[in-house]
Amino acid sequence: MEVESLYKTNTVLKVKVPLFAVCQHWFKLLVLHSHHVAYHDRSISERVIALAEKGELSASTAGELYGVPMSTAREWLQKYRRDQQVGRRKGTVLRRVSSPAQDAALVAEAERHPFLSARDLKAAAGFPGQKDTIISILRVVGLTARHVAVKELLTEVR
């Protein structure tokens, strides 16, 4: 390979830049643009932990490669070392407050009375959950909040 092919001319500054620096720059831009999706993927956390556990990279550097904030990568590694598992610990998920029958009764009540508020639906259906729980259950079945239209009173024109 020619030495000349390892450099690329910067069109703005008209100087030769090492090609690996250009690649590194584009890789960082790619990582920054994929940042918001990267750390929600479990396989990414597994890869970051694997790199850090092998001793090849620090957790921060491994996280940076995958577009994960340094603090998140360090936290993943600490949790992995503490619990010996990736992801949530068993039993850390919120328990359901309602049964499927109660959910169905809530949906039926909402369909019968589409203009009731979440608080009124809770009382009418005897639902044990909170307002946000009611809203999310109704959203899953495709029901959204409806507001009664307020019209101006008609008056005679004089």
C-alpha positions in Angstrom: 0.0 0.0 0.0 1.3 3.4 -0.9 2.0 5.9 1.9 0.2 8.5 -0.1 -3.1 6.5 0.0 -3.1 6.7 3.8 -3.8 10.5 3.7 -6.8 12.4 2.5 -6.7 16.1 1.5 -9.0 18.3 3.5 -10.9 20.3 0.9 -11.5 23.3 3.3 -8.0 23.7 4.8 -6.1 22.2 1.8 -4.0 20.1 4.1 -3.4 16.4 4.2 -5.0 14.5 7.1 -4.2 10.9 8.1 -7.0 8.7 6.7 -7.5 7.0 10.1 -8.3 10.4 11.7 -11.0 10.9 9.0 -12.4 7.5 9.7 -12.4 8.1 13.4 -14.2 11.4 12.9 -16.9 9.9 10.8 -17.3 6.9 13.2 -17.8 9.4 16.1 -20.4 11.3 14.1 -22.2 8.0 13.3 -22.1 7.0 16.9 -23.5 10.4 18.0 -26.4 10.1 15.6 -27.3 6.6 16.8 -26.8 7.5 20.4 -30.5 7.9 21.4 -31.3 4.4 20.2 -28.2 2.6 21.2 -28.5 2.2 24.9 -32.1 0.9 24.8 -30.9 -2.2 23.1 -30.0 -5.1 25.5 -27.5 -6.5 23.1 -25.6 -3.2 23.2 -25.3 -3.4 27.0 -24.1 -7.0 26.7 -21.4 -6.0 24.3 -20.3 -3.0 26.4 -20.1 -5.3 29.5 -18.2 -8.0 27.5 -15.6 -5.5 26.3 -15.1 -4.1 29.8 -15.0 -7.5 31.5 -12.3 -8.8 29.0 -10.2 -5.9 30.1 -9.8 -4.7 26.5 -11.4 -1.3 27.3 -12.8 0.6 30.2 -16.6 0.7 30.6 -16.6 4.3 29.6 -14.6 3.7 26.4 -16.6 0.7 25.5 -19.8 2.6 26.0 -18.5 5.5 23.9 -17.9 3.0 21.0 -21.6 2.1 21.0 -22.9 5.7 21.6 -23.8 5.1 25.3 -23.1 7.8 27.8 -20.1 7.0 30.0 -22.1 7.1 33.2 -24.6 4.6 31.8 -21.9 2.2 30.7 -20.2 2.4 34.2 -23.5 1.8 35.9 -24.2 -1.3 33.7 -20.8 -2.7 34.6 -21.3 -2.0 38.3 -24.8 -3.7 38.3 -23.4 -6.6 36.3 -20.6 -7.2 38.8 -23.0 -6.9 41.7 -25.9 -9.1 40.3 -24.0 -11.2 37.7 -26.8 -10.5 35.2 -27.6 -8.0 32.5 -30.8 -6.0 32.8 -33.2 -5.7 35.6 -33.0 -7.9 38.7 -35.8 -10.3 39.2 -38.7 -8.9 41.1 -38.0 -5.2 40.3 -41.0 -4.8 38.0 -44.1 -3.1 39.2 -47.0 -5.5 39.9 -50.3 -5.1 38.2 -53.0 -3.5 40.3 -55.9 -4.7 38.2 -57.1 -8.0 36.8 -58.0 -8.4 33.1 -61.7 -8.5 34.1 -61.3 -5.1 35.8 -59.5 -3.7 32.7 -62.3 -5.0 30.5 -64.9 -3.4 32.8 -63.0 -0.1 32.6 -62.9 -0.2 28.8 -66.6 -1.1 28.6 -67.5 1.9 30.8 -65.3 4.2 28.7 -67.0 3.1 25.6 -70.5 3.6 27.1 -69.6 7.0 28.5 -66.9 8.5 26.2 -66.9 11.9 27.9 -66.1 10.8 31.5 -62.8 11.9 33.0 -60.3 9.3 34.2 -61.4 10.0 37.8 -65.1 9.5 37.0 -64.3 6.3 35.1 -62.4 5.0 38.1 -65.4 5.6 40.3 -67.9 4.2 37.8 -66.0 1.1 37.0 -64.7 0.5 40.6 -61.1 0.5 39.1 -58.3 0.1 41.7 -55.6 1.9 39.7 -54.5 5.5 39.3 -55.4 8.0 36.6 -52.2 7.3 34.6 -52.9 3.6 34.7 -56.4 4.2 33.4 -55.2 6.4 30.6 -52.5 3.9 29.5 -55.0 1.0 29.5 -57.5 3.0 27.4 -54.7 4.1 25.1 -53.7 0.4 24.4 -57.2 -0.4 23.2 -57.3 2.8 21.0 -59.4 5.1 23.2 -58.3 8.6 23.8 -59.6 11.5 25.9 -62.6 13.3 24.5 -63.7 16.8 25.6 -67.2 18.1 25.2 -67.2 21.0 22.8 -68.2 24.3 24.4 -70.4 26.4 22.2 -71.2 30.0 22.6 -74.8 30.7 23.4 -76.8 32.1 20.5 -78.2 35.6 21.1 -80.5 37.7 19.0 -78.8 40.3 16.8 -80.3 43.7 17.2 
